[in-house]
Amino acid sequence: MFAHHFATQQLPKARQLEAWQAWYDTIFDVTPKQPSNDDFIATNSTWTVPGLTLSQVTSPASTANRTKSTIRHNSVDHWVITLSKQSVRDVATCGTTFEAAPGTPFIFSFGEEISINRRREDSRLQLILARDNFQAIAPVVDAARGFALTSPAARLLVDYIRLLEQSMPTLDDDAASRLANAVQAMLLACLTPTAESRSAASDQIRLTLMERVRRTVRRNLRSPSLGLAKLCREAGTSRSQLYRLLESEGGVAHYILRRRLSESFSMLSDARNDLPIGQVAEMLCFSDASSFTRAFRREFGISPSDVRAATHAGLLPAPPPNPPLGSEVCTFSDCLRIY
């Protein structure tokens, strides 16, 4: 197990907020409620085992935003189960807004835009799950996103997360290696949709298929043969199902195009990547550099060369390297990459 603790208390007051914002850089944009010259005493302790992280946070009232820009610069798409101990949170995600009272958990994905407003100083727990390690329950977790969880089963989940807070710091290696399976079993028991919370099984089928499509596209981004036929075959869906599934995304071709453009943005935002832009376009199956540049500009409002120039000028954050277990951790993003 990997453990890390970050705190601003020992820093000069003038640097506390800046340090906290840097800690969450590319994950959240953090805006404080109080004047920027006030103290900003905050702590974040994390415990990571393969597939999941428990994050224990205390911070002043603030707003955390995960925007299209932060998603482009850091494409981590883990699920996050958040439990506040003190403050009401106003949450906007998945096209909806809701209020989560202290002690009421909610689930969101780092792969989607979200805004979380904490009205006052707050202590909170966040259980962060790597998608690829929890594929067996992906439809169940996705179905529980975007609203406060208030059922009796959710209360059991709250008690379980609090138990993890007590036990994770002292887990031995054997228990840590089995924790992901235990968490998966508990989540399935707490989140399995009921007749009252989920209207029909068709929602689960749709979510299952969408997860298959997402994985298939990600796995084949650099394959020229990625298209309707390959996607249907590898995702195990029919053409008509796939058309319906991706209708809101603008269709199959548009969905694949946007995923490839997102990958290209991440590559060009990495100062360590010195591949020519034309080679990046070729790797991601664009017919030529000109068509890639046109599509890139339509999607992001900026050219690939401008993104690369801004990266080398230090105007865009570069993805951090994957730190070896036990090495120095500089940001919260580093903690999420130790899987």
ABEGO torsion letter per residue (X at the ends): XBBBBBBAAABBAAAAAAAAAAAABGABBBBBABBAABBBBBBBBBBBBBGBBBBBBBBBBBBBBBBAAAAAABABABBBBBBBAABBBBBBBGGBBBBBBBGBBBBBBAABBBBBBBABBBBBBBBBBBAAAAAAAAAAAAAABGBBBABAAAAAAAAAAAAAAAAAAABBAAAAAAAAAAAAAAAAAAABBBAAABABAAAAAAAAAAAAAAAAAAAAAABAABBAAAAAAAAGBBAAAAAAAAAAAGEAAAAAAAAAAAAAAAAAABAABABBAAAAAAAAGBABAAAAAAAAAAAAGBBAAAAAAAAAAGABBBBBBBBBBGBBBABAAAAAABX
